[in-house]
Every structure is written in structure tokens, then in C-alpha cells.
Amino acid sequence: MKKLAEGYYQFEEMRDLTENVRLEMKVDLIDGQELDAEVKMVGTFWISGKFRKEFANKLGALIDQYRI
């Protein structure tokens, strides 16, 4: 955990979503509360080519739902 200022820390967290896909997050901890998180998705996987547009639209909508 890295101290950025009094009462303001940042820590890193990783979550394996599925085989070969991981979330790397930097989480802000301010006055003991986990607040904003910078999220980086890393990895590769295959999808059916005929569903690529639907997949991209759904993933984009999911990201927008949680984006601040």
C-alpha cells in the first residue's frame, strides 16, 4: 500500500476473470473507504466472429454502466 497523503492511500489488486483474462486495479483508499479504482483489463480470448459486434456493444455498455 502506497501513502499518497494523510489519510489517502493506494493499493493494487488483481482479479483473474477467466482463463487468460485479468483485471489489474489501482484502488484509492481515502479515510478508510475504498473509493475510485483505475481498471486495466489484460489478456486475450476468442469469440465467434458473427457475435463480435454484439460482444463489443455489450462490453462497452457494461463499462459505461460502472464508469465514473
ZIGI-V658966 format. One record per residue. N is the residue number from 1. RES is the residue in one letter. PSI is psi as a letter, one per 40 degrees, with the letter a starting at -180 (none if undefined). OMEGA is omega in radians with two decimals (NA if undefined). D_FIRST is the distance of its C-alpha to the first C-alpha in Angstrom with 1 decimal. Layout:
N;RES;PSI;OMEGA;D_FIRST
N;RES;PSI;OMEGA;D_FIRST
This chain:
1;M;h;-3.10;0.0
2;K;h;3.09;3.8
3;K;h;3.14;6.6
4;L;d;3.11;9.6
5;A;i;3.11;12.1
6;E;h;-3.14;13.3
7;G;e;-3.09;12.1
8;Y;h;-3.13;10.3
9;Y;i;3.06;6.6
10;Q;h;3.08;5.8
11;F;i;-3.13;4.6
12;E;i;3.13;7.4
13;E;i;3.10;10.3
14;M;i;3.09;13.7
15;R;h;3.03;17.0
16;D;h;-3.12;20.3
17;L;d;-3.12;22.9
18;T;i;-3.13;25.9
19;E;h;3.09;27.2
20;N;e;3.09;25.9
21;V;h;-3.06;24.0
22;R;i;2.96;20.2
23;L;h;3.03;17.9
24;E;h;-3.04;14.7
25;M;i;2.96;12.7
26;K;h;-3.02;10.0
27;V;h;3.06;9.7
28;D;h;3.09;9.9
29;L;h;-3.07;9.3
30;I;h;-3.11;12.1
31;D;f;3.07;13.8
32;G;e;-3.14;12.5
33;Q;h;3.05;13.8
34;E;h;-3.06;12.5
35;L;b;-3.05;14.5
36;D;i;3.08;15.0
37;A;h;2.99;13.9
38;E;h;-3.03;14.9
39;V;h;3.06;16.7
40;K;h;3.10;18.2
41;M;h;-3.05;20.8
42;V;h;3.03;21.8
43;G;a;3.12;24.9
44;T;i;3.05;28.6
45;F;i;-3.11;31.1
46;W;i;3.00;34.8
47;I;i;3.09;36.6
48;S;h;-3.09;40.3
49;G;d;-3.11;41.5
50;K;e;3.12;43.5
51;F;e;-3.02;40.5
52;R;d;-3.14;38.3
53;K;d;3.10;39.1
54;E;d;3.12;38.6
55;F;d;-3.12;35.3
56;A;d;3.13;34.0
57;N;d;-3.13;35.3
58;K;d;3.13;33.7
59;L;d;3.09;30.3
60;G;d;3.13;30.5
61;A;d;3.12;31.5
62;L;d;3.10;28.6
63;I;d;3.13;26.1
64;D;d;3.13;28.0
65;Q;d;-3.07;28.0
66;Y;e;-3.11;24.2
67;R;i;3.08;23.7
68;I;none;NA;23.0
